[in-house]
């Protein structure tokens, strides 16, 4: 990405308080922002869920083996569906946990925001200029916050099967989801910067 000039800043709206809601001066944020992964407290739950699902698939298999000859077609179908359903859930949760561990252990930043471009290394092969972003919206839940970017020109996005908001298959996309959660920087700051920089890039 290159070294940013010391004068690279972006102004974002200041935070309101209980005592002051108007006339709040903007905050200057120094660029570039380089955010690395962190391992959140709730991810071990996915490991527990993976083990539980795998154990359940073994129980379904054991029941099927013991009762296959005596069971009817509906019961057999239920056992098979239970086995493969639990195996799929176990695989999915194990993959999400492994992805989170690898992201947290990475020595390089996962998300880079400069005055000119956004680079989400988790899914983009190269920086994407802010001038390509037509619209920004956000989706939040109790555990995650993601930016949804509508693009003027599609970009190539790698598969992100085991990430929140990740695409199942690789290919050109006109809508890109950037996960802001699980990074080592304040989510509110990143959110404001992602809103401000595309506006600054517009002619």
Buried (B, 14 or more C-beta within 10 A) or exposed (E): EEEBEEEBBBEBEEEEEEEEEEEEEEBEBEBBBBBBBBBBEEBEEBBEBBEBBBEBBEEBBEBBEEEEEEBEEEBBEBBEEBBEBBBEBBBBBBBBBBBBBEBBEEEEBBBBBBBBBBBBBBBBEEBBBBBBBEEBEBEEEEEBBBBBBEBEEEBEBBEBEBBBBBBEEEEEBBEBBBBBBBBEBEBEBBBBBBBBBBEEBEE
